[in-house]
Amino acid sequence: MRKLNFNWLFSLLFLTLSLTLTGCDFVGDVLEFGFWTALILIAVVVAIGYFILRMFRK
């Protein structure tokens, strides 16, 4: 009986997993950057709105 050679299959599986995991890390970093950017922008808009309301109350 002939022994099957699965080295190419394991190499392909390793390559696919390594590329996929790197992509997930990249997407996670982008989402984290977007979260902090949105949080800072919301804080700036609230602060500007607060100062505008304060100017009109006087």
PQR file of N, CA, C, O and H, with PARSE charges and radii, in Angstrom:
ATOM      1  N   MET A   1       0.846  -1.178   0.000 -0.4000 1.5000
ATOM      2  CA  MET A   1       0.000   0.000   0.000 -0.0000 2.0000
ATOM      3  C   MET A   1       0.893   1.243   0.000  0.5500 1.7000
ATOM      4  O   MET A   1       1.925   1.280   0.670 -0.5500 1.4000
ATOM      5  N   ARG A   2       0.490   2.231  -0.740 -0.4000 1.5000
ATOM      6  CA  ARG A   2       1.270   3.456  -0.885 -0.0000 2.0000
ATOM      7  C   ARG A   2       0.953   4.435   0.243  0.5500 1.7000
ATOM      8  O   ARG A   2      -0.212   4.645   0.582 -0.5500 1.4000
ATOM      9  H   ARG A   2      -0.348   2.202  -1.283  0.4000 1.0000
ATOM     10  N   LYS A   3       1.988   5.027   0.819 -0.4000 1.5000
ATOM     11  CA  LYS A   3       1.811   5.996   1.896 -0.0000 2.0000
ATOM     12  C   LYS A   3       1.498   7.365   1.286  0.5500 1.7000
ATOM     13  O   LYS A   3       2.198   7.824   0.383 -0.5500 1.4000
ATOM     14  H   LYS A   3       2.934   4.857   0.544  0.4000 1.0000
ATOM     15  N   LEU A   4       0.447   8.007   1.781 -0.4000 1.5000
ATOM     16  CA  LEU A   4       0.050   9.316   1.263 -0.0000 2.0000
ATOM     17  C   LEU A   4       0.921  10.403   1.865  0.5500 1.7000
ATOM     18  O   LEU A   4       1.274  10.345   3.043 -0.5500 1.4000
ATOM     19  H   LEU A   4      -0.123   7.635   2.514  0.4000 1.0000
ATOM     20  N   ASN A   5       1.268  11.398   1.054 -0.4000 1.5000
ATOM     21  CA  ASN A   5       2.113  12.497   1.498 -0.0000 2.0000
ATOM     22  C   ASN A   5       1.232  13.732   1.717  0.5500 1.7000
ATOM     23  O   ASN A   5       0.700  14.304   0.765 -0.5500 1.4000
ATOM     24  H   ASN A   5       0.981  11.446   0.097  0.4000 1.0000
ATOM     25  N   PHE A   6       1.088  14.125   2.959 -0.4000 1.5000
ATOM     26  CA  PHE A   6       0.230  15.253   3.309 -0.0000 2.0000
ATOM     27  C   PHE A   6       1.015  16.520   3.646  0.5500 1.7000
ATOM     28  O   PHE A   6       0.442  17.465   4.188 -0.5500 1.4000
ATOM     29  H   PHE A   6       1.519  13.661   3.732  0.4000 1.0000
ATOM     30  N   ASN A   7       2.295  16.560   3.342 -0.4000 1.5000
ATOM     31  CA  ASN A   7       3.099  17.740   3.657 -0.0000 2.0000
ATOM     32  C   ASN A   7       2.566  18.997   2.979  0.5500 1.7000
ATOM     33  O   ASN A   7       2.524  20.062   3.596 -0.5500 1.4000
ATOM     34  H   ASN A   7       2.761  15.792   2.902  0.4000 1.0000
ATOM     35  N   TRP A   8       2.164  18.886   1.726 -0.4000 1.5000
ATOM     36  CA  TRP A   8       1.645  20.059   1.013 -0.0000 2.0000
ATOM     37  C   TRP A   8       0.338  20.528   1.632  0.5500 1.7000
ATOM     38  O   TRP A   8       0.073  21.729   1.670 -0.5500 1.4000
ATOM     39  H   TRP A   8       2.198  18.021   1.225  0.4000 1.0000
ATOM     40  N   LEU A   9      -0.487  19.599   2.119 -0.4000 1.5000
ATOM     41  CA  LEU A   9      -1.757  19.962   2.735 -0.0000 2.0000
ATOM     42  C   LEU A   9      -1.532  20.680   4.067  0.5500 1.7000
ATOM     43  O   LEU A   9      -2.202  21.668   4.367 -0.5500 1.4000
ATOM     44  H   LEU A   9      -0.272  18.623   2.087  0.4000 1.0000
ATOM     45  N   PHE A  10      -0.590  20.180   4.855 -0.4000 1.5000
ATOM     46  CA  PHE A  10      -0.275  20.838   6.125 -0.0000 2.0000
ATOM     47  C   PHE A  10       0.332  22.217   5.900  0.5500 1.7000
ATOM     48  O   PHE A  10       0.044  23.153   6.645 -0.5500 1.4000
ATOM     49  H   PHE A  10      -0.046  19.378   4.610  0.4000 1.0000
ATOM     50  N   SER A  11       1.171  22.345   4.874 -0.4000 1.5000
ATOM     51  CA  SER A  11       1.755  23.647   4.547 -0.0000 2.0000
ATOM     52  C   SER A  11       0.682  24.634   4.130  0.5500 1.7000
ATOM     53  O   SER A  11       0.695  25.791   4.551 -0.5500 1.4000
ATOM     54  H   SER A  11       1.404  21.584   4.269  0.4000 1.0000
ATOM     55  N   LEU A  12      -0.241  24.180   3.308 -0.4000 1.5000
ATOM     56  CA  LEU A  12      -1.339  25.046   2.869 -0.0000 2.0000
ATOM     57  C   LEU A  12      -2.228  25.435   4.047  0.5500 1.7000
ATOM     58  O   LEU A  12      -2.647  26.588   4.147 -0.5500 1.4000
ATOM     59  H   LEU A  12      -0.252  23.241   2.967  0.4000 1.0000
ATOM     60  N   LEU A  13      -2.516  24.507   4.924 -0.4000 1.5000
ATOM     61  CA  LEU A  13      -3.322  24.792   6.110 -0.0000 2.0000
ATOM     62  C   LEU A  13      -2.624  25.788   7.020  0.5500 1.7000
ATOM     63  O   LEU A  13      -3.262  26.705   7.537 -0.5500 1.4000
ATOM     64  H   LEU A  13      -2.175  23.571   4.843  0.4000 1.0000
ATOM     65  N   PHE A  14      -1.326  25.621   7.223 -0.4000 1.5000
ATOM     66  CA  PHE A  14      -0.564  26.552   8.061 -0.0000 2.0000
ATOM     67  C   PHE A  14      -0.549  27.948   7.450  0.5500 1.7000
ATOM     68  O   PHE A  14      -0.726  28.937   8.162 -0.5500 1.4000
ATOM     69  H   PHE A  14      -0.808  24.876   6.803  0.4000 1.0000
ATOM     70  N   LEU A  15      -0.341  28.039   6.144 -0.4000 1.5000
ATOM     71  CA  LEU A  15      -0.335  29.328   5.456 -0.0000 2.0000
ATOM     72  C   LEU A  15      -1.692  30.007   5.575  0.5500 1.7000
ATOM     73  O   LEU A  15      -1.760  31.205   5.850 -0.5500 1.4000
ATOM     74  H   LEU A  15      -0.198  27.236   5.565  0.4000 1.0000
ATOM     75  N   THR A  16      -2.755  29.270   5.376 -0.4000 1.5000
ATOM     76  CA  THR A  16      -4.102  29.836   5.474 -0.0000 2.0000
ATOM     77  C   THR A  16      -4.393  30.337   6.883  0.5500 1.7000
ATOM     78  O   THR A  16      -4.929  31.432   7.049 -0.5500 1.4000
ATOM     79  H   THR A  16      -2.699  28.297   5.153  0.4000 1.0000
ATOM     80  N   LEU A  17      -4.050  29.558   7.888 -0.4000 1.5000
ATOM     81  CA  LEU A  17      -4.292  29.966   9.270 -0.0000 2.0000
ATOM     82  C   LEU A  17      -3.461  31.182   9.660  0.5500 1.7000
ATOM     83  O   LEU A  17      -3.951  32.080  10.344 -0.5500 1.4000
ATOM     84  H   LEU A  17      -3.614  28.668   7.753  0.4000 1.0000
ATOM     85  N   SER A  18      -2.208  31.210   9.227 -0.4000 1.5000
ATOM     86  CA  SER A  18      -1.354  32.344   9.594 -0.0000 2.0000
ATOM     87  C   SER A  18      -1.835  33.628   8.933  0.5500 1.7000
ATOM     88  O   SER A  18      -1.797  34.687   9.559 -0.5500 1.4000
ATOM     89  H   SER A  18      -1.809  30.480   8.671  0.4000 1.0000
ATOM     90  N   LEU A  19      -2.281  33.564   7.701 -0.4000 1.5000
ATOM     91  CA  LEU A  19      -2.798  34.764   7.038 -0.0000 2.0000
ATOM     92  C   LEU A  19      -4.119  35.213   7.648  0.5500 1.7000
ATOM     93  O   LEU A  19      -4.369  36.411   7.779 -0.5500 1.4000
ATOM     94  H   LEU A  19      -2.312  32.704   7.192  0.4000 1.0000
ATOM     95  N   THR A  20      -4.950  34.274   8.014 -0.4000 1.5000
ATOM     96  CA  THR A  20      -6.244  34.605   8.603 -0.0000 2.0000
ATOM     97  C   THR A  20      -6.073  35.253   9.972  0.5500 1.7000
ATOM     98  O   THR A  20      -6.739  36.242  10.279 -0.5500 1.4000
ATOM     99  H   THR A  20      -4.747  33.301   7.908  0.4000 1.0000
ATOM    100  N   LEU A  21      -5.196  34.708  10.786 -0.4000 1.5000
ATOM    101  CA  LEU A  21      -5.002  35.270  12.124 -0.0000 2.0000
ATOM    102  C   LEU A  21      -4.382  36.662  12.055  0.5500 1.7000
ATOM    103  O   LEU A  21      -4.728  37.528  12.860 -0.5500 1.4000
ATOM    104  H   LEU A  21      -4.655  33.905  10.537  0.4000 1.0000
ATOM    105  N   THR A  22      -3.487  36.888  11.123 -0.4000 1.5000
ATOM    106  CA  THR A  22      -2.896  38.215  10.954 -0.0000 2.0000
ATOM    107  C   THR A  22      -3.971  39.204  10.533  0.5500 1.7000
ATOM    108  O   THR A  22      -3.981  40.342  11.000 -0.5500 1.4000
ATOM    109  H   THR A  22      -3.207  36.185  10.470  0.4000 1.0000
ATOM    110  N   GLY A  23      -4.868  38.785   9.662 -0.4000 1.5000
ATOM    111  CA  GLY A  23      -5.964  39.647   9.229 -0.0000 2.0000
ATOM    112  C   GLY A  23      -6.878  40.007  10.389  0.5500 1.7000
ATOM    113  O   GLY A  23      -7.358  41.137  10.475 -0.5500 1.4000
ATOM    114  H   GLY A  23      -4.859  37.860   9.282  0.4000 1.0000
ATOM    115  N   CYS A  24      -7.119  39.067  11.269 -0.4000 1.5000
ATOM    116  CA  CYS A  24      -7.979  39.337  12.423 -0.0000 2.0000
ATOM    117  C   CYS A  24      -7.321  40.357  13.356  0.5500 1.7000
ATOM    118  O   CYS A  24      -7.996  41.235  13.894 -0.5500 1.4000
ATOM    119  H   CYS A  24      -6.729  38.149  11.200  0.4000 1.0000
ATOM    120  N   ASP A  25      -6.028  40.242  13.542 -0.4000 1.5000
ATOM    121  CA  ASP A  25      -5.323  41.221  14.377 -0.0000 2.0000
ATOM    122  C   ASP A  25      -5.403  42.606  13.758  0.5500 1.7000
ATOM    123  O   ASP A  25      -5.606  43.596  14.461 -0.5500 1.4000
ATOM    124  H   ASP A  25      -5.480  39.529  13.105  0.4000 1.0000
ATOM    125  N   PHE A  26      -5.245  42.675  12.443 -0.4000 1.5000
ATOM    126  CA  PHE A  26      -5.311  43.964  11.750 -0.0000 2.0000
ATOM    127  C   PHE A  26      -6.700  44.574  11.886  0.5500 1.7000
ATOM    128  O   PHE A  26      -6.831  45.758  12.195 -0.5500 1.4000
ATOM    129  H   PHE A  26      -5.080  41.871  11.872  0.4000 1.0000
ATOM    130  N   VAL A  27      -7.722  43.782  11.661 -0.4000 1.5000
ATOM    131  CA  VAL A  27      -9.097  44.278  11.765 -0.0000 2.0000
ATOM    132  C   VAL A  27      -9.386  44.709  13.194  0.5500 1.7000
ATOM    133  O   VAL A  27     -10.050  45.724  13.405 -0.5500 1.4000
ATOM    134  H   VAL A  27      -7.615  42.819  11.411  0.4000 1.0000
ATOM    135  N   GLY A  28      -8.907  43.968  14.172 -0.4000 1.5000
ATOM    136  CA  GLY A  28      -9.103  44.350  15.571 -0.0000 2.0000
ATOM    137  C   GLY A  28      -8.446  45.678  15.891  0.5500 1.7000
ATOM    138  O   GLY A  28      -9.019  46.499  16.607 -0.5500 1.4000
ATOM    139  H   GLY A  28      -8.368  43.143  14.001  0.4000 1.0000
ATOM    140  N   ASP A  29      -7.240  45.897  15.365 -0.4000 1.5000
ATOM    141  CA  ASP A  29      -6.553  47.170  15.596 -0.0000 2.0000
ATOM    142  C   ASP A  29      -7.294  48.322  14.934  0.5500 1.7000
ATOM    143  O   ASP A  29      -7.410  49.400  15.517 -0.5500 1.4000
ATOM    144  H   ASP A  29      -6.774  45.229  14.784  0.4000 1.0000
ATOM    145  N   VAL A  30      -7.794  48.108  13.731 -0.4000 1.5000
ATOM    146  CA  VAL A  30      -8.539  49.165  13.032 -0.0000 2.0000
ATOM    147  C   VAL A  30      -9.819  49.504  13.794  0.5500 1.7000
ATOM    148  O   VAL A  30     -10.161  50.677  13.947 -0.5500 1.4000
ATOM    149  H   VAL A  30      -7.700  47.233  13.258  0.4000 1.0000
ATOM    150  N   LEU A  31     -10.515  48.492  14.266 -0.4000 1.5000
ATOM    151  CA  LEU A  31     -11.744  48.737  15.019 -0.0000 2.0000
ATOM    152  C   LEU A  31     -11.460  49.446  16.338  0.5500 1.7000
ATOM    153  O   LEU A  31     -12.231  50.306  16.764 -0.5500 1.4000
ATOM    154  H   LEU A  31     -10.236  47.539  14.142  0.4000 1.0000
ATOM    155  N   GLU A  32     -10.360  49.088  16.979 -0.4000 1.5000
ATOM    156  CA  GLU A  32      -9.998  49.752  18.232 -0.0000 2.0000
ATOM    157  C   GLU A  32      -9.656  51.217  17.978  0.5500 1.7000
ATOM    158  O   GLU A  32     -10.048  52.086  18.756 -0.5500 1.4000
ATOM    159  H   GLU A  32      -9.734  48.389  16.633  0.4000 1.0000
ATOM    160  N   PHE A  33      -8.929  51.501  16.897 -0.4000 1.5000
ATOM    161  CA  PHE A  33      -8.609  52.877  16.540 -0.0000 2.0000
ATOM    162  C   PHE A  33      -9.894  53.660  16.235  0.5500 1.7000
ATOM    163  O   PHE A  33     -10.031  54.811  16.650 -0.5500 1.4000
ATOM    164  H   PHE A  33      -8.610  50.795  16.265  0.4000 1.0000
ATOM    165  N   GLY A  34     -10.820  53.044  15.521 -0.4000 1.5000
ATOM    166  CA  GLY A  34     -12.093  53.694  15.212 -0.0000 2.0000
ATOM    167  C   GLY A  34     -12.902  53.970  16.461  0.5500 1.7000
ATOM    168  O   GLY A  34     -13.548  55.013  16.561 -0.5500 1.4000
ATOM    169  H   GLY A  34     -10.708  52.109  15.184  0.4000 1.0000
ATOM    170  N   PHE A  35     -12.877  53.064  17.405 -0.4000 1.5000
ATOM    171  CA  PHE A  35     -13.604  53.257  18.657 -0.0000 2.0000
ATOM    172  C   PHE A  35     -13.076  54.467  19.411  0.5500 1.7000
ATOM    173  O   PHE A  35     -13.851  55.319  19.845 -0.5500 1.4000
ATOM    174  H   PHE A  35     -12.352  52.217  17.324  0.4000 1.0000
ATOM    175  N   TRP A  36     -11.740  54.544  19.570 -0.4000 1.5000
ATOM    176  CA  TRP A  36     -11.163  55.664  20.312 -0.0000 2.0000
ATOM    177  C   TRP A  36     -11.342  56.977  19.571  0.5500 1.7000
ATOM    178  O   TRP A  36     -11.551  58.017  20.196 -0.5500 1.4000
ATOM    179  H   TRP A  36     -11.111  53.852  19.217  0.4000 1.0000
ATOM    180  N   THR A  37     -11.264  56.945  18.247 -0.4000 1.5000
ATOM    181  CA  THR A  37     -11.482  58.160  17.462 -0.0000 2.0000
ATOM    182  C   THR A  37     -12.914  58.657  17.648  0.5500 1.7000
ATOM    183  O   THR A  37     -13.141  59.848  17.857 -0.5500 1.4000
ATOM    184  H   THR A  37     -11.095  56.101  17.739  0.4000 1.0000
ATOM    185  N   ALA A  38     -13.872  57.746  17.571 -0.4000 1.5000
ATOM    186  CA  ALA A  38     -15.271  58.127  17.759 -0.0000 2.0000
ATOM    187  C   ALA A  38     -15.508  58.654  19.170  0.5500 1.7000
ATOM    188  O   ALA A  38     -16.244  59.623  19.354 -0.5500 1.4000
ATOM    189  H   ALA A  38     -13.688  56.777  17.401  0.4000 1.0000
ATOM    190  N   LEU A  39     -14.900  58.033  20.151 -0.4000 1.5000
ATOM    191  CA  LEU A  39     -15.061  58.477  21.534 -0.0000 2.0000
ATOM    192  C   LEU A  39     -14.519  59.898  21.728  0.5500 1.7000
ATOM    193  O   LEU A  39     -15.153  60.721  22.388 -0.5500 1.4000
ATOM    194  H   LEU A  39     -14.302  57.245  20.002  0.4000 1.0000
ATOM    195  N   ILE A  40     -13.354  60.179  21.156 -0.4000 1.5000
ATOM    196  CA  ILE A  40     -12.773  61.521  21.264 -0.0000 2.0000
ATOM    197  C   ILE A  40     -13.622  62.542  20.516  0.5500 1.7000
ATOM    198  O   ILE A  40     -13.843  63.643  21.020 -0.5500 1.4000
ATOM    199  H   ILE A  40     -12.839  59.510  20.620  0.4000 1.0000
ATOM    200  N   LEU A  41     -14.098  62.198  19.330 -0.4000 1.5000
ATOM    201  CA  LEU A  41     -14.944  63.130  18.566 -0.0000 2.0000
ATOM    202  C   LEU A  41     -16.249  63.435  19.299  0.5500 1.7000
ATOM    203  O   LEU A  41     -16.706  64.578  19.301 -0.5500 1.4000
ATOM    204  H   LEU A  41     -13.919  61.303  18.920  0.4000 1.0000
ATOM    205  N   ILE A  42     -16.841  62.438  19.909 -0.4000 1.5000
ATOM    206  CA  ILE A  42     -18.075  62.666  20.675 -0.0000 2.0000
ATOM    207  C   ILE A  42     -17.793  63.592  21.851  0.5500 1.7000
ATOM    208  O   ILE A  42     -18.592  64.485  22.132 -0.5500 1.4000
ATOM    209  H   ILE A  42     -16.470  61.509  19.907  0.4000 1.0000
ATOM    210  N   ALA A  43     -16.680  63.400  22.541 -0.4000 1.5000
ATOM    211  CA  ALA A  43     -16.327  64.272  23.669 -0.0000 2.0000
ATOM    212  C   ALA A  43     -16.109  65.711  23.198  0.5500 1.7000
ATOM    213  O   ALA A  43     -16.518  66.650  23.880 -0.5500 1.4000
ATOM    214  H   ALA A  43     -16.031  62.674  22.313  0.4000 1.0000
ATOM    215  N   VAL A  44     -15.472  65.893  22.046 -0.4000 1.5000
ATOM    216  CA  VAL A  44     -15.238  67.243  21.511 -0.0000 2.0000
ATOM    217  C   VAL A  44     -16.559  67.901  21.141  0.5500 1.7000
ATOM    218  O   VAL A  44     -16.758  69.078  21.441 -0.5500 1.4000
ATOM    219  H   VAL A  44     -15.140  65.130  21.492  0.4000 1.0000
ATOM    220  N   VAL A  45     -17.459  67.180  20.503 -0.4000 1.5000
ATOM    221  CA  VAL A  45     -18.764  67.745  20.120 -0.0000 2.0000
ATOM    222  C   VAL A  45     -19.571  68.120  21.356  0.5500 1.7000
ATOM    223  O   VAL A  45     -20.210  69.172  21.376 -0.5500 1.4000
ATOM    224  H   VAL A  45     -17.297  66.224  20.259  0.4000 1.0000
ATOM    225  N   VAL A  46     -19.553  67.291  22.371 -0.4000 1.5000
ATOM    226  CA  VAL A  46     -20.281  67.603  23.609 -0.0000 2.0000
ATOM    227  C   VAL A  46     -19.679  68.836  24.280  0.5500 1.7000
ATOM    228  O   VAL A  46     -20.415  69.682  24.789 -0.5500 1.4000
ATOM    229  H   VAL A  46     -19.034  66.436  22.355  0.4000 1.0000
ATOM    230  N   ALA A  47     -18.361  68.946  24.287 -0.4000 1.5000
ATOM    231  CA  ALA A  47     -17.711  70.108  24.900 -0.0000 2.0000
ATOM    232  C   ALA A  47     -18.048  71.387  24.133  0.5500 1.7000
ATOM    233  O   ALA A  47     -18.324  72.418  24.747 -0.5500 1.4000
ATOM    234  H   ALA A  47     -17.763  68.259  23.873  0.4000 1.0000
ATOM    235  N   ILE A  48     -18.028  71.331  22.812 -0.4000 1.5000
ATOM    236  CA  ILE A  48     -18.383  72.506  22.003 -0.0000 2.0000
ATOM    237  C   ILE A  48     -19.836  72.895  22.238  0.5500 1.7000
ATOM    238  O   ILE A  48     -20.152  74.076  22.376 -0.5500 1.4000
ATOM    239  H   ILE A  48     -17.804  70.494  22.314  0.4000 1.0000
ATOM    240  N   GLY A  49     -20.720  71.902  22.285 -0.4000 1.5000
ATOM    241  CA  GLY A  49     -22.131  72.186  22.563 -0.0000 2.0000
ATOM    242  C   GLY A  49     -22.321  72.805  23.938  0.5500 1.7000
ATOM    243  O   GLY A  49     -23.143  73.705  24.104 -0.5500 1.4000
ATOM    244  H   GLY A  49     -20.463  70.942  22.173  0.4000 1.0000
ATOM    245  N   TYR A  50     -21.582  72.340  24.909 -0.4000 1.5000
ATOM    246  CA  TYR A  50     -21.665  72.895  26.261 -0.0000 2.0000
ATOM    247  C   TYR A  50     -21.238  74.363  26.278  0.5500 1.7000
ATOM    248  O   TYR A  50     -21.908  75.198  26.885 -0.5500 1.4000
ATOM    249  H   TYR A  50     -20.914  71.608  24.774  0.4000 1.0000
ATOM    250  N   PHE A  51     -20.125  74.678  25.615 -0.4000 1.5000
ATOM    251  CA  PHE A  51     -19.645  76.059  25.596 -0.0000 2.0000
ATOM    252  C   PHE A  51     -20.584  76.979  24.818  0.5500 1.7000
ATOM    253  O   PHE A  51     -20.752  78.140  25.192 -0.5500 1.4000
ATOM    254  H   PHE A  51     -19.580  74.000  25.122  0.4000 1.0000
ATOM    255  N   ILE A  52     -21.197  76.485  23.747 -0.4000 1.5000
ATOM    256  CA  ILE A  52     -22.155  77.301  22.991 -0.0000 2.0000
ATOM    257  C   ILE A  52     -23.394  77.580  23.843  0.5500 1.7000
ATOM    258  O   ILE A  52     -23.881  78.710  23.871 -0.5500 1.4000
ATOM    259  H   ILE A  52     -21.061  75.542  23.443  0.4000 1.0000
ATOM    260  N   LEU A  53     -23.900  76.575  24.527 -0.4000 1.5000
ATOM    261  CA  LEU A  53     -25.060  76.784  25.395 -0.0000 2.0000
ATOM    262  C   LEU A  53     -24.732  77.753  26.533  0.5500 1.7000
ATOM    263  O   LEU A  53     -25.570  78.570  26.915 -0.5500 1.4000
ATOM    264  H   LEU A  53     -23.504  75.657  24.504  0.4000 1.0000
ATOM    265  N   ARG A  54     -23.532  77.664  27.068 -0.4000 1.5000
ATOM    266  CA  ARG A  54     -23.125  78.576  28.128 -0.0000 2.0000
ATOM    267  C   ARG A  54     -23.055  80.020  27.650  0.5500 1.7000
ATOM    268  O   ARG A  54     -23.392  80.938  28.398 -0.5500 1.4000
ATOM    269  H   ARG A  54     -22.851  77.000  26.758  0.4000 1.0000
ATOM    270  N   MET A  55     -22.618  80.232  26.402 -0.4000 1.5000
ATOM    271  CA  MET A  55     -22.531  81.580  25.862 -0.0000 2.0000
ATOM    272  C   MET A  55     -23.914  82.195  25.698  0.5500 1.7000
ATOM    273  O   MET A  55     -24.081  83.388  25.950 -0.5500 1.4000
ATOM    274  H   MET A  55     -22.344  79.486  25.794  0.4000 1.0000
ATOM    275  N   PHE A  56     -24.899  81.424  25.288 -0.4000 1.5000
ATOM    276  CA  PHE A  56     -26.241  81.950  25.069 -0.0000 2.0000
ATOM    277  C   PHE A  56     -27.023  82.144  26.349  0.5500 1.7000
ATOM    278  O   PHE A  56     -27.974  82.925  26.359 -0.5500 1.4000
ATOM    279  H   PHE A  56     -24.762  80.454  25.083  0.4000 1.0000
ATOM    280  N   ARG A  57     -26.675  81.480  27.414 -0.4000 1.5000
ATOM    281  CA  ARG A  57     -27.395  81.639  28.685 -0.0000 2.0000
ATOM    282  C   ARG A  57     -27.063  82.938  29.377  0.5500 1.7000
ATOM    283  O   ARG A  57     -27.862  83.408  30.187 -0.5500 1.4000
ATOM    284  H   ARG A  57     -25.902  80.845  27.406  0.4000 1.0000
ATOM    285  N   LYS A  58     -25.935  83.534  29.101 -0.4000 1.5000
ATOM    286  CA  LYS A  58     -25.541  84.780  29.787 -0.0000 2.0000
ATOM    287  C   LYS A  58     -26.198  85.962  29.223  0.5500 1.7000
ATOM    288  O   LYS A  58     -25.970  87.078  29.691 -0.5500 1.4000
ATOM    289  H   LYS A  58     -25.286  83.152  28.443  0.4000 1.0000
TER
END
